[in-house]
Amino acid sequence: MIVLSALAQMLLTACSKDDDTNAAGFKPPVNILRADLVAGFDRRFDRLDRDRNGTVELSEVAPERLARTKRLDTNNDGTITRDEYKTVQLARFDQTNANHDGTLTTPERDAAKLLER
């Protein structure tokens, strides 16, 4: 009886694993609020600013992220200030948020990715 109970528990655990995708490639929708984006700016910028000097030099950026990060350097001086970072991120959010309701939905992000191609 104990063995059967343990086996049943193992099967239930295996069947209930939380996975981001299933066989059809489904990913659960994720909504990003503009207020949440703004609230996390400093934390995300500080993570990029590895030498903690208040700016992000392109030399601090991993090579695989360099092209994407260069877009944040709006004055092309080789460094990204906190203001540049915030301005570009908010502009991108606002452009992607098609209905301008302050919530970026999965369909809006997917549509923006299609336009980038």
N, C-alpha and C positions, 0 to 999 in steps of 0.2 A: 504494500500500500504506500509506504514511504517512497519507494523507487518510482512508482507511477505518479505520485504527486510531484516529485522533483522533475520528472520528465515532462509532465504537463506544464509546469512552471517554466522550464527551459524553452519549450515550444512557444508559449505565449510571449515570452521575452523576445525571442527571435522574430516573431511575427510583428511585434509592436515597435521595432527599432525605428527611431525618428531619422528619416533620411531626407535630404533636401530634394531629391529627385526620385521618380519612380521609373518603371520600364518605359513609359511614354515620354520621358523627359520633362515631366511636369515640375515646375518650381513654384512654390507658394508665392503669392503676391506680397510685395513689400512696399509700403507707403513711407515716403520721407517727408516730414513736415519741414517747412522753411525755417520755423523757429528752432527745430532740433539741429538743423544744419548750422544756423548761426551760433547756437549754444556750444557747438563742438569745434568751432573755428580755432580757438587758441590751442586746444589740446592737439588737434591734427597738425597745426602749423609747428608747434613745439616738437612734435615727433619728427617732422622733416628737418628741423633746425638742429642737426646733430652736434654742432660745436657751440650751441647756445649763445650765439652772438646777436640774435635778433633778426637775422636775415638767413635765407637759404641760398647758399651758393650752389651752382649747378654741379660742382665737384662733390657735393654732399649726397647727390642723388644716385641711386643704383642705376647702372647702365640700361636696364630693361624699362625703367620708368622715365628716362631722360627726355625722350621726345614729348611725352605727355606733360611733363613738368615744365618744359621750356615755354609752353603756352601760357604759363602763369607769369612769366617775366615780360610784362607788357611794354616796358621801356628798353628791353634788350640790352641791359647792362650786365648780365651774367649773374645777377642776384635777384631774389624774390623777397620783397618786403611783406610784412603782415597785411598791409593795406592792399597791395597787389593781389595777394592770395585771396583775401575776402572779396574784393571787387570781381575778380574773374569767376570765383565759385558762385557768387550770387547771380551774376549775369547768366552763367550757364544754367543754373537752376531755373531762373525766370524764363529763359528761352525754351527750356524743355517742358516746363509746366504750362502746357498748351491752354488750359482753361483758366489759368491764373488764379487758382483757388488756394494757393499756398501749400498744396499737397502734391508731391510728385509720385505718381502711381506707376506700377509696372508697365502698363500699356503706353504711358507717356515716355518712359525711359526706352522701351523697345522701339517706339517710333523714332526717337532721336537717334538711336544706334543705326537704324536703317538709313536715315538721312546722311549720317557720317560716312557711309560706305561709298 
